[in-house]
Structure formats: structure tokens, C-alpha cells
Amino acid sequence: MKKTMGRAIKFREQVLKDLRNPLNLLIWNRDDTYARDVEKRIKDAFAFYVDPDGVDFLQEGVQKLGEEDFFQAISNMELPFGSIWLEFDAKTEDGMNEGRIGVVADFIPDGLRVFSAQLFKLPEDKGLVILYSGSEVLFKRDGQVEILDNPAAFHQDLLSEREKGRLQRGVPPRDQIGEDTIRQRESDALRYAVRCVALLLAISGLHRRPEILDVEKSQEPSKRIVKQFERRGEAAPAYGLSVIRLGKEGRAAASIQHEEAKADGRLKRSAHWVRGHLFLARNGKLTWRKPHVRGEGVAIAKPRHFTS
């Protein structure tokens, strides 16, 4: 059985509480405009938690898309809801600590707007740490991608420069941010956004097929959640956190998928060409794999016949 952070931990509630903290990294020079905007978007969104088995199954199909097909699919995607908050379990990239990824996504006139965050549970102090993306990602309807900085960007860049040992005293910090640091931060934001949108793509195509994907009907938030927000003098989210899990046919397909993956690892296959494709690794890494030969021997082109 997979080890997960635990359903008792609701990432959305953790984020909404943290967004009211005056020291929140999405607040800059006491200007909380961006933090309040993200808060409203999250509270208005339909909220879902994806079961771990569902995450593997849903991402598997999307991983086979080529890069061009993937971004074209995003531009044509229709969310089953006006806006959506999605969270699912993940591991830190070193595989040592448990975590959860969350994303709020909605369509604006220019395309699909995505803001992501990460929640990690560190075993040494048993605390929960929230890391906000310093960049918001806009998947435009023309297939292009736009990266937009938010108030957390400078904090992330500064931390990165400090870890690289490049900060100098007497020089304004903003003047010391290297271009490589900015590009890396934007790349990380895109990587997490792509991973989340891959799930949204699969969900948007399967949410009307309960035999494959069981999407719980959205409900009003529980009385306990409402009271929590009332005690803080805030409005509660519009919806409770619903669960997305595999249906009967989805579980059967996932089992076959798993057995095929095991077989691929054990059995020697003859050489064959694999076309270039966008690969979404489980640790969140986004990799473009070039066309290559897989298996043993020499790959032989096989003729294919089509009939009208």
C-alpha cells in the first residue's frame, strides 16, 4: 500500500489559513492584493482530492502525448467546472519526505491560468511547510505559455542566490539575481503546472464516465469547516473537498497497466522505435524524450496498411 500524507490533512485549508498570515510570501510591502485574489479563486473553486491510485492511472495516458499534442490539448480543454482546486499526494524530489501538490486553475479570456503550491511534512520536526510557486503559468489559447511573476518570486530568487553563495554585502539584493536563477524558478513553476494540468486533462475527458473515474459530487463544506472560518471572521469556501477515485473499470484497467509495466521491466523485448514524447515523471520532473530505440537488437521498420 502506498504511504501517503493522510487524508486528515487538507491542503486547501492549510493554504487558506496561511494566506491570512501577514508574513505570507504572497504579500509584498503590506500589499496583499495578490494573496486576496488567490484566496478568492481557491474559495470559489470546486475542490477535489485525487486518490493516489487515480493519480498514477490518469497521468499514464497523458504521458504518451507528444509535446505539441499536449499543449494543443490544453488550449482546447474544457474544465468540467468553472474553476477547480486540485490536490494530490507527492514526494519530495529526493523521495525522502511526504508532500502534497495543490493547484487552482481557471480559464480567463487569454487561456488557462494555473497557480500551484506544495505542502511538505518534514519528519524531523513533524511540521507542515507550504511552498508557493513564485510564478503563475498561463497556457494561452494559441498554444503558447506565459510565465508571470508573483510576490513570492523575489523571495525564491533570493534564497536561491544565497544557496549559491553569490550574495554580496553592500549591493542591492535585486541587482544580484542572476538570469539563470530566474529561468530555473520559471522552469520549476512550469513543471509543477504541467503535472497538475495533466491530471486536469484526464479528468476533463473522463468525469462523465463513472465506471472509469468516480468523481464525488460537490457538496457544501462541512459544519466543522464553516465554524473554523467563522471563528477567524472569514467566509468559508463554497464547496467541500470531494474525492476523485477510480471506478470499477478504471481499477481493472489500472491493474492491467500495472502488470504490463512489470512485464516491461522483466521481459526482454525486441528493438522498436518510440516516438518523441513528453514524459511526466512521478517526482514532477518534466522531460522531453527524443525519438529513440527501445529493446534489444535492431529496430526494423514495419509496414502499416490502412483501408478506407
N, C-alpha and C positions, 0 to 999 in steps of 0.2 A: 504494500500500500504506500502511496506517495505521502511524504511528510509535507504538511502544509502549515501555514501560519496559524490557522484556526479560524473557523467561521465566526467566532465570537468577536473577532477584531474586525470592525467595519472601517475600511479606509476612508470612505466618504465622510463619515462623522469626524474622523481624526483631522481631515483636511479642513472641513468647515469650522471646526473649533480653532485650529491653528491660524486660519485666515483672519481671525479677530484679535490675534496677538499683535500688539503694537510693534513688536520686533520681527514680525513676519517679513521674510525676504522679498515678498512681492509688494512691500510698502517702501517707497523711496522718499526720503526727506519729508516724512509725515504725510505724504500724498498717497492715500490708499485707494485711488480711483481704480487701478488695475485689480487690486485684491478684491474690491467690492464687485467688479464686473465678473471675475472668475467665480466668486461666491454665488452670485445670482444665476449664472449659467449652470452651475452644479445643482443648485436648489430647484431649478425649473426642469432639469433633465430627468427623463426616465432612467432609473438606476438599476444596474444588473451586476451580479457576481457570476463569473463563468466557472463552472466546475472544472477541476484540473484535467480530468479525462476529456472533457469537452474542448479544452484549450488545445491539447495535442491533436485531436481529430480535426478541428476546424483549421488549424494552421497548416496541417499536412497538405491539404488540397491547394491552398493559396501559394505554398512554397514552389509549386510546379509551374507557376506563371512566369513568363519572361518579363523582363523589366518594363518593356514598352506596354505589354498587355496589362501588367499590374497597375501602372499609373493611369492607363486608359480606363480600366475598370473602376478606379476611384472616381474619375471625373464623371462617369456615368452612373455611379452608385446612388441609390435612393435609400436613405435610412428608414427603417420601419417606424421611426418616431421622429418628431421634430428635432429633438436634441437628445443626447444619450450620455450617461455616465457609465463607464465600464471598468470593472476591476477584476484582476485575476492574479493568482499566485505566481511567484517567480523566485529565482535565486539570485544572489549577488553574483557578479561575473566570475569571482573566484570559486563559486559554488559552496562557500562556507556558511553563509547566513541566509535565513529565510527572509522573504520580502513579498511585496505586492506592488503591482503596477496599476495605476488608475489613469483614466483619460476622460476628458469631457470633449465631445465632438458635436458640432452643429454646422449646418450649411448657412453661409451668408451669400450675398449676391456673387462674390468672386469665386466661391468654391467651398471646400470642406475645411473648416477651421478646427485645429486639434491642439489641445493643451494637455500635457502629461505630467505626472508626478510619480515618485516612488516612495514606498514605505518599507523600511527595513527594521527587523527585530534583531538587535545585537545581543548575543548571548552573554557577553562579559558583564554588561550592566542591566540586561533584561529591559532595556528601554526601547522606545519606538522613535525612529528618526525619519523625518519627512524631507525628501529632496525634490525641490521644484525644478522643472525644466526652465532654463534661462532663455529659451527660445520657443515661440509659438510657431507651429507649422501650418501653412495654408496650401492645401492641394488644390490648385486652380483648375477651373473647368477646361482650360486649354491644354491640360496635361503638364503644365509647369509647376514647380514647387517654389514657394516663397517662405523664407525664414525671417521671422520678426522677433527682435529682442524685446524682453520684458524687464522689469526692475531687478529680477534675480540674476540677470546676465552678468552684471558687473561683479557681483559677489562671487559667482562661479569663476569668472576670469581671474579675479584677484587671488582666489585660493589656488588656482592652477599655477599662476605665476610664482606664488610663494613656494609651492611644492617643487617647482623647477629651480628655485633659488636665484631668480632673476630680479627680484625687487631690490631697489637701491634707495637708501635714505636721501632725503632732500629733493627727490624727484616726484612730481605728482603721480599718484598710482595710475590714473587713467592714461598717462603718457607712456606707461611701461607695459601695457597689454599688447602682446605680440599677435601678429596676424595668424600664426599657427594655433594659438590658444583659442582665438575666436572661431576659426574653422573647425577645430575639434569639438568645441561646445555645440556648434550648429550641427555637426555630424552626429553627435550623440542624441540631440533632440530629434533629428530626423529618424534615427534608428529606432528609438522608442515609439515615435509616432507611427512609423511603418508597421511595427509589430502590432500595435493596437488596431490600426486600420485594417490589417489583415484579418483580424477577428471580426471586425465590423462588416467587411466584405462577405465573409462566410455567413454571418448571422443574417445579413440583409437578404441573402439568397435562400436561406433555409427556415426563416422564422415562421413561415406558413406551412411547414411540414413537420408537425409534432411527432410523427413516427421516427424522424431522424433527429430533430432538435426540439427539446421540450423547453419552451420559453414561458416561465411563470407569468401569469397575468399581473400587471402592475396594480398595486394596492396603495391605499393611503398609508402614510407612515404610522407605526405603532404608537399607542398612547405613551409608552415609555419614552420614545424618541421625541414626541411632541413636547412632553414635560421637560426633557433635557434642554431643549431650545427655549422654552418659555422661561425657565429659571435663569437663562442668560439674557433674557429680554430680546430674543431674536425670533423671527419667523422660521418655522420648521420647513424642511424640504417638501415639495409637492407629492413625492412618491417614496414608498419604502423600497428597500433593496430586494429585488427579485432575483431568483436563481435561474441560470441557464444550464441545463444538463442534457446529456444525450438521451434520445428516445430509444425505444426497443430496437429499431432498425439501425439507428446510429451506433448503439453499443455493439451490435453484431458486426457492423462494418468496421468499427474501431478494433475489434478483436481480430478480424481478418487482416487489417492494416498492420497490427502489431506482429502477427505471425509472419507476414510477408517481410517485415523489417528484420525479424530474427533470422528468417531463412536467407535473406540477402547477406547477412553477416556471417553465416556459417557455410553456405554453399558456394562453390566456385562457378561463376557464370562466364559464358563466352564473351569475348570482347564485343562491345556495342557502343555506338555513338550516343552521347547525351547532349541535348541541345543546351545552349546557354540559358541560365535561369537565375532568378532572384532567390537566394536562399536565406530564410529567416531562422537562424539557429535558436536553440532553446534559451541560450543566455542573452538573447536580444540582439546579437550581432547581425547586421545586415551585410550580406556578401553577394557580389555578382560573380557567379561561376561561369567561366567561359565554356564554350562547347568543348567537350573532351571525350576521350575513350575510357570506358569503364569495363572492367573484367579482364580475363586472360586471353592471350592470343592476339590475332589481328582482326580489327573490325572490318567486316565486309558489308558493303552497301547492298541492301536487299531491295529488289524492285517491288513497288506497290502498284496495284491495279485498281482503278476506280471505274465504276459503271454508273451511268446516269439513270 
